Amino acid sequence: EASNEEDKQMIIECVKEEFGGFDRANSRLRVMAAIGAIALGTVDSKVVTALNDAEEPYDLVVAGNTLDHALSLGLELDKCTQLSSSCVKVSDAGLAAVVHGLEASKSLSEVYLRFLECENFGDAGATAVGQRLGASKSLTDATLYIEKCHEVSDVGVAALAQGLGASKSLTEVTVFFEWCKGVGDAGMTGLGQDFGALTSLASLDVDLNCCNVGDA
């Protein structure tokens, strides 16, 4: 508690200068608390409201199933500029809700998505990721790690590349497939062809490790 009026005035002036006022300072604190809660897997209407009412951009690190739940509660991601999400054992249906929310964001510039051992994540999911992220008007950097997702085939890889290849804003793309038994030479060819259509692309990193890709 401030000891005198001079101290109180100094605190008020500091809050105005650093945060733009008490309302904005309180908003920042609510957003910080919400980001911490969602990172720990805790999501409720208060967390969603705090993020939706954010006045400034924020970054989010969240598990895929938690993100799916947050979106179902109305999370809009309008002020989210960077999103990192690891989706373990996610299905095509769950993924559809996630990537739809990403496409709807007007400020999202960077996405990191990791899919690990998703037995129900197949070509439909890969297609949805490509189409939704490729349709985003703000996204500039996309990193996708797809590991041990055996339902993904060359068809899904080609569709993923085709969707991302339609982007007008992407400048950096990283796509990593590991231990995806359904991915082979045809998928690699599709990646090269469709990513070549990205006129805005400045950096491309593609790696197919332990997939059915030959040396030719």
NORNOR-V244991 format. One record per pair of residues at least 24 apart in sequence whose C-alpha atoms are under 10 Angstrom apart, sorted by the first residue. I is the first residue (numbers start at 1). GAP is how many residues later the second one is. Records with the same first field share a line. If there is no record, write none. Layout:
BEGIN
I = GAP ; GAP
END
This chain:
BEGIN
24 = 30 ; 31 ; 32
27 = 24 ; 26 ; 27 ; 28 ; 29
28 = 25 ; 26 ; 27 ; 28 ; 30
30 = 24
31 = 24 ; 25 ; 26 ; 27
32 = 26
34 = 26
35 = 24 ; 25 ; 26 ; 27
36 = 24 ; 25 ; 26
37 = 25
38 = 24 ; 25 ; 28 ; 29 ; 32
39 = 24 ; 27 ; 28 ; 46
40 = 26
41 = 24 ; 25 ; 26 ; 28 ; 29
42 = 24 ; 27 ; 28
43 = 24 ; 26 ; 27 ; 28 ; 30
44 = 25 ; 26 ; 29
45 = 25 ; 28 ; 29 ; 30
47 = 26 ; 28
48 = 24 ; 25 ; 26 ; 27 ; 28 ; 29
49 = 24 ; 25 ; 26 ; 27
50 = 25
51 = 24 ; 25 ; 26 ; 27 ; 28 ; 29
52 = 24 ; 25 ; 26 ; 27 ; 28
53 = 25 ; 26
54 = 24 ; 25 ; 26
55 = 24
56 = 24 ; 25
57 = 24 ; 25 ; 50 ; 51
58 = 24 ; 25 ; 49 ; 50
59 = 24 ; 25 ; 49 ; 51
60 = 24 ; 25 ; 51
61 = 24 ; 25 ; 51
62 = 24 ; 25
63 = 24 ; 25 ; 50 ; 51
64 = 24 ; 25 ; 26 ; 30 ; 31 ; 34 ; 49 ; 50 ; 51
65 = 24 ; 25 ; 26 ; 29 ; 30 ; 33
66 = 32
67 = 27 ; 28 ; 30 ; 31 ; 34
68 = 26 ; 27 ; 28 ; 29 ; 30 ; 31 ; 33
69 = 25 ; 28 ; 29
70 = 28
71 = 26 ; 27 ; 29 ; 30 ; 31
72 = 25 ; 26 ; 29
74 = 27
75 = 26
76 = 25 ; 26 ; 28 ; 29 ; 30
77 = 24 ; 25 ; 26 ; 27 ; 28 ; 29 ; 30 ; 31
78 = 24 ; 26 ; 27 ; 28 ; 29 ; 30
79 = 26 ; 27 ; 28 ; 29
80 = 25 ; 26 ; 27 ; 28 ; 29 ; 30
81 = 24 ; 25 ; 26 ; 27 ; 28 ; 29 ; 30 ; 57 ; 58
82 = 25 ; 26 ; 27 ; 28 ; 29 ; 30 ; 57 ; 59
83 = 25 ; 26 ; 27 ; 28 ; 29 ; 30 ; 59
84 = 26 ; 27 ; 28 ; 29 ; 30 ; 59
85 = 26 ; 27 ; 28 ; 29 ; 30 ; 59
86 = 26 ; 27 ; 28 ; 29 ; 30 ; 58 ; 59
87 = 26 ; 27 ; 28 ; 29 ; 30 ; 31 ; 59
88 = 26 ; 27 ; 28 ; 29 ; 30 ; 31 ; 33 ; 59
89 = 26 ; 27 ; 28 ; 29 ; 30 ; 31 ; 32 ; 60
90 = 25 ; 26 ; 27 ; 28 ; 29 ; 30 ; 31 ; 35
91 = 27 ; 28 ; 29 ; 30 ; 31 ; 33 ; 34
92 = 26 ; 27 ; 28 ; 29 ; 30 ; 31 ; 32 ; 33 ; 34 ; 35 ; 36 ; 37
93 = 27 ; 28 ; 31 ; 32
94 = 26 ; 27 ; 31
95 = 26 ; 29 ; 30 ; 31 ; 33 ; 34
96 = 28 ; 29 ; 30 ; 31 ; 32 ; 33 ; 36
97 = 31
98 = 30 ; 31 ; 34
99 = 26 ; 29 ; 30 ; 31 ; 32 ; 33 ; 34
100 = 28 ; 29 ; 31 ; 32 ; 33 ; 36
101 = 31
102 = 27 ; 30 ; 31 ; 33 ; 34 ; 37
103 = 26 ; 28 ; 29 ; 30 ; 31 ; 32 ; 33 ; 34 ; 35 ; 36
104 = 28 ; 29 ; 31 ; 32 ; 33
105 = 31 ; 32 ; 33 ; 34
106 = 30 ; 31 ; 32 ; 33
107 = 29 ; 30 ; 31 ; 32
108 = 28 ; 29 ; 30 ; 31 ; 32 ; 33
109 = 27 ; 28 ; 29 ; 30 ; 31 ; 32 ; 33 ; 60 ; 61
110 = 28 ; 29 ; 30 ; 31 ; 32 ; 33 ; 60 ; 62
111 = 28 ; 29 ; 30 ; 31 ; 32 ; 33 ; 62
112 = 29 ; 30 ; 31 ; 32 ; 33 ; 62
113 = 29 ; 30 ; 31 ; 32 ; 33 ; 62
114 = 29 ; 30 ; 31 ; 32 ; 33 ; 62
115 = 29 ; 30 ; 31 ; 32 ; 33 ; 34 ; 62
116 = 29 ; 30 ; 31 ; 32 ; 33 ; 62
117 = 29 ; 30 ; 31 ; 32 ; 33 ; 34 ; 62 ; 63
118 = 28 ; 29 ; 30 ; 31 ; 32 ; 33 ; 34
119 = 29 ; 30 ; 31 ; 32 ; 33
120 = 29 ; 30 ; 31 ; 32
121 = 25 ; 28 ; 29 ; 30 ; 31
122 = 27 ; 28 ; 29 ; 30 ; 31 ; 33 ; 34 ; 35 ; 60
123 = 26 ; 27 ; 28 ; 29 ; 30 ; 31 ; 32 ; 33 ; 34 ; 35 ; 36 ; 37
124 = 27 ; 28 ; 31 ; 32 ; 35 ; 36
125 = 26 ; 27 ; 31 ; 34 ; 35
126 = 25 ; 26 ; 27 ; 29 ; 30 ; 31 ; 32 ; 33 ; 34 ; 35 ; 37
127 = 25 ; 28 ; 29 ; 30 ; 31 ; 32 ; 33 ; 34 ; 35 ; 36 ; 37
128 = 28 ; 31 ; 32 ; 35
129 = 27 ; 30 ; 31 ; 32 ; 34 ; 35
130 = 26 ; 27 ; 28 ; 29 ; 30 ; 31 ; 32 ; 33 ; 34 ; 35 ; 36 ; 37
131 = 28 ; 29 ; 30 ; 31 ; 32 ; 33 ; 34 ; 35 ; 36
132 = 28 ; 31 ; 32 ; 35
133 = 27 ; 30 ; 31 ; 32 ; 33 ; 34 ; 37
134 = 26 ; 27 ; 28 ; 29 ; 30 ; 31 ; 32 ; 33 ; 34 ; 35 ; 36
135 = 28 ; 29 ; 30 ; 31 ; 32 ; 33 ; 34
136 = 28 ; 30 ; 31 ; 32 ; 33 ; 34
137 = 30 ; 31 ; 32 ; 33
138 = 29 ; 30 ; 31 ; 32
139 = 28 ; 29 ; 30 ; 31 ; 32 ; 33
140 = 27 ; 28 ; 29 ; 30 ; 31 ; 32 ; 33 ; 60 ; 61
141 = 28 ; 29 ; 30 ; 31 ; 32 ; 33 ; 60 ; 62
142 = 28 ; 29 ; 30 ; 31 ; 32 ; 33 ; 62
143 = 29 ; 30 ; 31 ; 32 ; 33 ; 62
144 = 29 ; 30 ; 31 ; 32 ; 33 ; 62
145 = 29 ; 30 ; 31 ; 32 ; 33 ; 62
146 = 29 ; 30 ; 31 ; 32 ; 33 ; 34 ; 62
147 = 29 ; 30 ; 31 ; 32 ; 33 ; 61 ; 62 ; 63
148 = 29 ; 30 ; 31 ; 32 ; 33 ; 34 ; 62 ; 63
149 = 28 ; 29 ; 30 ; 31 ; 32 ; 33 ; 34
150 = 28 ; 29 ; 30 ; 31 ; 32 ; 33 ; 61
151 = 29 ; 30 ; 31 ; 32
152 = 25 ; 28 ; 29 ; 30 ; 31
153 = 27 ; 28 ; 29 ; 30 ; 31 ; 33 ; 34
154 = 26 ; 27 ; 28 ; 29 ; 30 ; 31 ; 32 ; 33 ; 34 ; 35 ; 36 ; 37
155 = 27 ; 28 ; 31 ; 32 ; 35
156 = 26 ; 27 ; 31 ; 34
157 = 25 ; 26 ; 27 ; 29 ; 30 ; 31 ; 32 ; 33 ; 34
158 = 25 ; 28 ; 29 ; 30 ; 31 ; 32 ; 33 ; 34 ; 35 ; 36 ; 37
159 = 28 ; 31 ; 32 ; 35
160 = 27 ; 30 ; 31 ; 34 ; 35
161 = 26 ; 27 ; 29 ; 30 ; 31 ; 32 ; 33 ; 34 ; 35 ; 36 ; 37
162 = 28 ; 29 ; 30 ; 31 ; 32 ; 33 ; 34 ; 35 ; 36
163 = 31 ; 32
164 = 27 ; 30 ; 31 ; 33 ; 34
165 = 26 ; 27 ; 28 ; 29 ; 30 ; 31 ; 32 ; 33 ; 34 ; 35 ; 36
166 = 28 ; 29 ; 31 ; 32 ; 33
167 = 28 ; 30 ; 31 ; 32 ; 33 ; 34
168 = 30 ; 31 ; 32 ; 33
169 = 29 ; 30 ; 31 ; 32
170 = 28 ; 29 ; 30 ; 31 ; 32 ; 33
171 = 27 ; 28 ; 29 ; 30 ; 31 ; 32 ; 33
172 = 26 ; 28 ; 29 ; 30 ; 31 ; 32 ; 33
173 = 25 ; 28 ; 29 ; 30 ; 31 ; 32 ; 33
174 = 29 ; 30 ; 31 ; 32 ; 33
175 = 29 ; 30 ; 31 ; 32 ; 33
176 = 29 ; 30 ; 31 ; 32 ; 33
177 = 29 ; 30 ; 31 ; 32 ; 33 ; 34
178 = 29 ; 30 ; 31 ; 32 ; 33
179 = 29 ; 30 ; 31 ; 32 ; 33
180 = 28 ; 29 ; 30 ; 31 ; 32
181 = 29 ; 30 ; 31 ; 32
182 = 29 ; 30 ; 31
183 = 25 ; 26 ; 27 ; 28 ; 29 ; 30
184 = 24 ; 26 ; 27 ; 28 ; 29 ; 30
185 = 26 ; 27 ; 28 ; 29 ; 30 ; 31
186 = 26 ; 27
187 = 25 ; 26
188 = 24 ; 25 ; 26
END
